[in-house]
Amino acid sequence: MRNEHFRNPISETAPVRWALILAVLAFLALFVLLPLLVVFTQAFREGWSAYFSALGEPDAVSAIRLTLLVAAIAVPANLIFGLAASWAIAKFDFKGKAFLITLIDLPFSVSPVISGLVYVLLFGANSVLGPFLKSHGLQVVFAVPGIVLATIFVTFPFVARELIPLMQEQGTGDEEAAISLGANGWQAFWYVTLPNIKWGLLYGVLLCNARAMGEFGAVSVVSGHIRGLTNTMPLHVEILYNDYNIVGAFAVASLLALLALLTLVLRTILETQYGSELSATQKH
């Protein structure tokens, strides 16, 4: 017989629940769906021809190419760092582990503008390293290297922060079993650890890539806003909008919006797999 003391913990009446649901939907419509609708409406307001013409403009092509290049460098770099950091933190005990975790979280607490300014102070013409870089014909700030460094800084926590709790939850039992059966450290990592974390790794890479392509603050400080050379897509959108080129600005912005929507779809798919992996790990 069912115990009468165990009842549905949700005690709100149907009107209250519907009111809460409608409030959430209204909020999402106002702050998410409406801005997306405005972006695509403005981008296509003069037709497909004007839209593709804006995307094919040389400065826009350069901005798209630079954004993809920066992401192609920053994401693999953070992938390697995230794997190494999460492996060290989750699998080993050492002095300074808590401090290392704090350093990994640093970009989450520091303004991107401040991080960009730090690189200007380190590698700018009037910095300590400025004369050395100039004498060797090297330019970091207001060039692609500075943009890459700033992007790596603001995105390096994403992979590590997804993998650390997952690897800590899994423990070291599987790796120890593999090593006891004759596997070396590399084989244990490649055939045991990596398959166990693959969905979490892909999830972290996806978030890292989305942030790398959409980063504005840090890149804005170190780029110099040189048209056709150091403008990424977000910076190019700002320049076009300030020049009252509304169609061009929203056309490029629509590409970023499409990337965001694609990221959302892939994130949902990966969250399903990631959640299944975590559940299986917890049951194990």
N, C-alpha and C positions, 0 to 999 in steps of 0.2 A: 504494500500500500504506500502510496506516495506521501512523503512527509509534508505536512501543511506548512511547516516552518520554512521550507526552501521554496522561495518564490522568485519570480523574475526580478532581478535587481533594478531593472528599468521601470521606475514607478510613474514616469511622466505620462500624462494623458495624450491621446492621439493628436489633439489640436496643438499641444505644446511641441510634440515631436515634429509635426509638419511645419510649425512656425520656425523651429531651429533649422530644419532642412532648407526651407525657403530663404532664410537669412544667409545661410552659407552659399546657396546657389546665386543669390543676388550679389553677394560680395565677390564671388568668382567671376560673375558676368561683368561686374563693374571694373574690377582691377586686373582681370586676365583676358577674358574673351573680347571685351570692348577695345582695349588697346591693340590686340592682334587684328581685329577687324579694321581698325583705323589704319594700321600699317599697310595691310594689303589693299585696302580701298584707295589710299593715297598713292601707293606704288603703281596701281593700274588705272588711275583716273584719266590718263591720256592715252590709254590703249596699250596693247601688247608691243607695238612698234617702239613707242617711247620707253617702255620698260626695258626691253632688251638693248635698246640703244644706250640707256643709262648704264647698264651692266657691262656693255662692251666698250665704254669710254676708257681710254688708256690708263687714267689714274685709278679708275675702279678696278680694272684688271690687275694693276700693280698691287692694289690694296688686298684683293682676294688672294693673289699669289703669295704675298708676304704673310698673310694670316695663316695660310696653309703651311708655309715653310716654317714659321715659328712653332706652330703646333706639332709639326713633324719632328722638330728637334726637342721641344720641351717635354712632350709626352713620353717618348722613349727614355729620356734622361730621368724623369720622375718615376717611370716604371722600374728602372734599375735601382734607383735610390729606395723606392718604396719596398721592393723585395728585400734588399739588403737590410734596411732598417727594421722592418717587421720581423725578419728572420732572427736578427740579433736580439731584439727586445722580447720576442715571444719564446724563443728557444733557449736563451742563455741568461744567466744571472751575472751581473757585473756592476761595479761601482759606477755611478753616474747614469744609470738607466732612467731614473725619474727626470733627471736634467735633460737627457736626450729626448724624451717624450715631450717635455716642455718646449724644447727648441723646434720640434716638428710642428707643434701647434702655434708657433710664433706668427706665421702669416695670417692666421685667423684673428689675431688680436691687434695686429699692426695695420694701419691704413695703407692701402696700395700706393697712395700718393707718397707717403713717407718712405716706403720701400724703394720707389723710383728715385726719390730725392737722395737716398743713401748711395745709390749707384752713381748719381751725378757727382756727389761729393767724393766718391772713391776714384772714378775714372774720368771726370771732367777735365777740361783744359787747365783749370786753376787748382786741381787736386794735387795730392802728393805724387800720385802716379802719372799725372798729366804730362809732365815734361818727358818722362821715360817713354810713354806710349807715343808721343809725338815724334821723338827722335828715331823711333823704330817704324814709323809710318803706320801705326796701329790706331784705330779709332773705335772706341767702344760706345760712348754716349753719342746720341744723335746718329746712330747707325744700327744695322741689324744685330750685331753682337749684344748691344745694350738692351734691345727689345727682347732678345732671347733670354738674357740673364734675368730681366725683370719678370718675364712670364714664368720662368722656372721657379723663381722665388715664391710667387703668389700661388703657384699650383702644386708645389711639392708635397703638401700634407695629404692630398686626396687619396693617393694609392696606399700610402703607409697607414693612414687612419682607417681605411676599409679592411686592411689585412691584419693589423695588429690584434684586434679582438677576436677575429676568426681563428688565427693561428694560436692564440692563447687558449681559446676554447678547445681546440683540437689536441693541444698538449704535444708531447714528444714521443708518445708510445709507438706510433707507427714508424717513425724514423729509427727508433732504437731497435725495433723488431727487424727492420730492413738491414741495419748495420750488423746485427747479431747473425743474420743469415749470409753475411759476406759482402754486402754492398758498401761502397765507399761513400763519402759525404756527398759528392756530386750526384751519384746514382740515387741516393736517398732523396735528395732534393728534386731531381728531375722526374723520377718515377713514383714518388710517394707524396712529397709535400706539394709540388706544383699541381698535380691533378686534384688534390683536396681543396685547393684554394682558387681554382680556375675561375669560378663564377664571381667570387669576391674581387679577384684581380681585374676581370673585365669590367666590373661595376666601377671600380676605382679609376680605371683608365678612361672610361666613358665620362665620368664627372670631371676628371682632369682635362680632357680634351675640350669639353664644353666651356670650362672656365678659361682655358688658354685662348680659344677663339674669341671669346667675348670680353676679355680683359681690357679695361679702359684706363683706369687711374694710373697704375705704375707705368704702363706703356706710353701714356700721354706725356709723362714727365721726361722720359729718356729718349723719346723718338725725335723731338725737334719739329714734328709736323711738316716734314719735307714732302711735298706732293710728288707722287710717283716713285718715292724712294723709301720713306720710313713711316708711311701711314698704313696702319692696319684697317680692317673693315670698320670697327667702331669709330676710329679717329676720322676715317673718310666720311662716315655718316655725319659726324659733327660739322666737318668743314663744309659739306654740301648744304646742310641745313642752315648754317650761318651765311652762306652765299645765296640763300633763298631758292636753291635748286631743290624744291620739295619732292618732285618725282624721283630725281636721282638719289636723294637721301633715303627716301622710303623704299626705293628699289633695292638698294644695298641692305637696308635694314630688314627687308623681307627675307633676304638670304639668311641673315642671322636668326630671324624668327623661325625659318624652316629648319635650320640646324637645331634650334632649341626644341621644336616639336619632334624632330627625329630623335633627339636625345631623350625626350620624355617617353617616346614609344619604346626605344631600346632599354631605357631604365626600367620600365614596367616589366618587360620581358625578363631582364636580368634579375629584378627583384624577386620574381617568381622562382627562378632557379636558385637564387641566393638564399631565399627563405627556406626552400626545400633542403638545401645543403646544411644550413644551420640547424634545422629540425633534426635531420639525420645525425648530425654531429652530437647534438644534445642527447638523443636517444642512445647513441653509442656510448 
